[in-house]
Amino acid sequence: MNDRKRLSGTLTPHCFGCGDANTRGLRLEIFQDGTDAVATFTPTPDLGGWPERLHGGVVGLLVDEMLVYAGAPHDLWGMTAKVRYWLRKPIPFGVPLSLRSRLIQRSDRAYRATVAIHMPGDVLAAEGEGTCVLRPAEAETAPAG
């Protein structure tokens, strides 16, 4: 994905989901793919819940993070207001996940998006949807942290 425009890492360096400076975080590298936002993530045992499986709350975190970035290819930046997700398959450690978010609706104050998380073989592991409220324009130029 290195030939794609990177969306994450600069605006919020300490974000748990995508911040480059957060050594305890997931450090997701999120890229633009057309009008979608995409990332890959490989779960590790320190993020476990049920034996040998990714914790469902971490799946929720991935969905939440990707919802926010669904707006970025459209020059929209928001904060999650509402999110819900469905776990479709148990996710084992060490399996690369493909994450994709897509803007589906926008208004003057918010946008709605969907997220899909796939395991290899295009197996749907989880999906979600949510609403993000748009950030005020002055927040875009404020120092992060």
N, C-alpha and C positions, 0 to 999 in steps of 0.2 A: 504494500500500500504506500510505499515511499513516493510514488509519482503523483499522489493525490494531495490536495491541500489539507494541511493539518489544522484542525479546529480547536483542539484542546491544548492546555499547557501554559498559555500566556496570561489570560485574564484572571485566573484564580489558581496561583501556584500552590496554595496550601489545601486545595479541595481534596477531600478524602477519595473521591472517585477518580479525578483526572489530574490532580496537581502534581507537577514534576518535582516540587520541593517537599512534598509530603512523603517521607520515607516509610511511614506506616500505612499509607494508603494503597489503593489499587493501581494508581498511575496509568490509567487507561489513556491510550493514544487514539484519539478520535479524528477521523478524516471525513472529508466531503466526497461523496460518490454521486455525482449528478445533483439531484435535489434531496438526497438522503444523507444521513450521517452514519458512519460505519466504524466498527472497532473489532478487535479480536481480544480474547481474554482466555487464559488457561488457568483453571482453578487449582489451588494448592491445598494440601491437607490442613494448613493452619486456618483455612476458611470453612472447615467442615462442620457439619451438623450430625445427621445420621451417619453411622460408620461408612466410610469410603464415599461420601456424597457431599456436594456443595451445600452449605446452609441455605435454606430458602430465603432468609433475610438478605443474604448477599445477592441473590437473584433479584430481589426487590430493589436493592441499591443499584444494580446494573441497569434495570429498567428505568429507575428514576433518573440516573445520570444521562442515559441516552435520550430520554424525553426532552431534557433541556437542550441537548445538541440537535434535536430535530429542527429547531428553528434557525440554527446558525447558517445553513446554506441559503437561507432566505433573508439573511441579515437581521434576524430576530433573536433577541436574547431574553430568556425568561427564567423564572423561578417556579419550581413545581408547586402547584396549588392542590392538585388532586392526582392520585396515582392508584391504579389497581393492576394486578398481574395474576397470571395463572401458570402454575407449574405443570407442564405436560409430561415430562419424563425426568427420572432421577438423573442428576448430572454428576458423573464420576470425576475424580481428580485427574489432572494431566491430559485432559481432552480439550483441544482448542475449540473455543466457542466463537461463532460469528454473530455479532450484534449489529442490528440495522434499525434505525428509527426513521420515521417518515411523518412529515407534517400533513395533516388531513383537513384542518380547518383553522382559519384565523379571523380575529376581530380586531377592533381598535385597542383592546386591553389584554387580549390573551390569545393563545393558540392551543389546539388539540393535536395530539400525535399518537402514533402507534409504535410499538417496539416488538421485534421478533429476535429470539435467541435460538440459534441453530447449532447442533452438534455436527460432526462430520457426516457426510451422506445426506445432507439437507434435512436431518431429523429435527423437528421442532421440539425444543426442550422447554421453552417458556415464551410467553408473550404478554404484552401489557399495553395499557393505554392511559392517557392522562391529559391534564390541562396545566399549562404553564401561564402565569401572569407575566406580561411584558415588563421588563425592567425599565425604570426611567432612563432617559438618554444620558443624563449626567453620570449615572453609575458606570457607563461604559468607559469613561475617562478617569474615573477615580482610581487611586492607587489600590492594588489588590492586597489582601491580607487581612 
